[in-house]
Amino acid sequence: MSAHGYADSVAEEIRPAAKPRSRISRMEEILSPSSRDTESMKILHLANHCDEIGNGIMNVAVDIACKQARLGHRVAFASAGGSYVELLRRHGVEHFCIEQPWRRPIALMIGAFALRRLMISFKPDIVHAHMMTGAVLAHYLRRSASYRLITTVHNEWQRSAIFMGVGDLVIAVSDQVRERMHNRGIPSDKLRVVRNATLGSPRRPAIEAGHQTIILDRPSVVTVAGMCYRKGIAELIQAFSKVASEAHPNATLYIAGDGPDRKAFEALAASVPCGDRIRFVGFLRDPRPYLAQADVFVLASRSDPSPLVIPEAREAGCAIVATAVGGIPEALEHGRAGVLVPPEDLESLAANICYLLSDPKERLLWQQRSCENLDWLRVDRAVEETLAIYRESRCCDRYPDDPRG
């Protein structure tokens, strides 16, 4: 060996070990385009059920799981089952029937053992919990596993939402949800935002141009929401009664949705002036035919973290009136894509519905604004942001509650 070569070999032996890469450098590597294109993960989604009942949490979870599988990841879904199981399977998502009923301790214990067996056999890289029970179970079961736990906070107004903080990273569905959960005690460095999106959903088949399945009485006011007081249905009924009795006697309000307070709302509608102009149409698997014919779409929620119907109403080109609560202002680009009104303000709600019904030019202007800049409301964007959060969680050597120390 030459002196030069010998010196090189000695220098190699005594050279200090390379410093571990920083968290930031590892994140940059994992989030790089090459990683994004080639890395495949084993992802397990957890939810109480997968029924098609108009539940936004379930719709978001199913959309993400289906799209992730189409991108080449191995994706599984554990729940008590439901009508979405066949859709999941068609998109390459494995479904495992595991009940997670937190109100039934014995059944919950059985579900926990079944979930533990699944963790051992499936060996997920990521467990993504969409509901509280799954999040808590996954947190305790991973003491002998190596997956990263991601949780998504949908309904921040629920007291149990604080338990979603057990995740390594916690996804909030709007900036407002992130702020609320931080105020409730989840550290800011754990919180990430992925705004809900529904355009291009695998749950929704494409509608051919010109296809029309219903004809609404005009002028029409449409809402799509769960039948509960939190969705502002009572306020909308009273505001519409004022609009119909004072300015637009031929207007019709179509209320699409179902829920625990439907009978109370039907009784309220029967008691107000022009109540015969209010139609309850029930739960719609696909509300797009109603949205396509709405003269005005209204969402009068008292609180709403990130409603999926706003993107659908925008895609349909609706003129929108909605309350400035939760994630609604973000979905309407803070008033650029729809008229925002204060919650529980009957006068303002009625005045703005009347304003859009009375002025065709203004209504057309808001319809045009509504359907501009829609790309960010596509499911593909939400899926890519979610996958980036998965990769971020995996690039970190350790989290404070990581069982591996």
ABEGO torsion letter per residue (X at the ends): XBAAAAAAAAAAAABBBBBBBBAAAAAAAAABAAAAAABBBBBBBBBABBBBAGBAAAAAAAAAAAAAAAAGBBBBBBBAEEAAAAAAAAAGBBBBBBBBBAABAAAAAAAAAAAAAAAAAAGBABBBBABAAAAAAAAAAAAABABBBBBBBABAABAAAAAAAABABBBBABAAAAAAAAAAGBBAAABBBBBBBABGBAABBBBBBGBBABBBBOBBBBBBBBBBAAAGAAAAAAAAAAAAAAABAABBBBBBEBEAAAAAAAAAAAABBGAAABBBAEBBABAAAAAAABABBBBABABBABBAAAAAAAAAGBBBBBBBBEAAAAAAGGGAABBBBBBGBAAAAAAAAAAAAABAAAAAAAAAAAABGAAAABAAAAAAAAAAAAAAAAABABBAABAAX
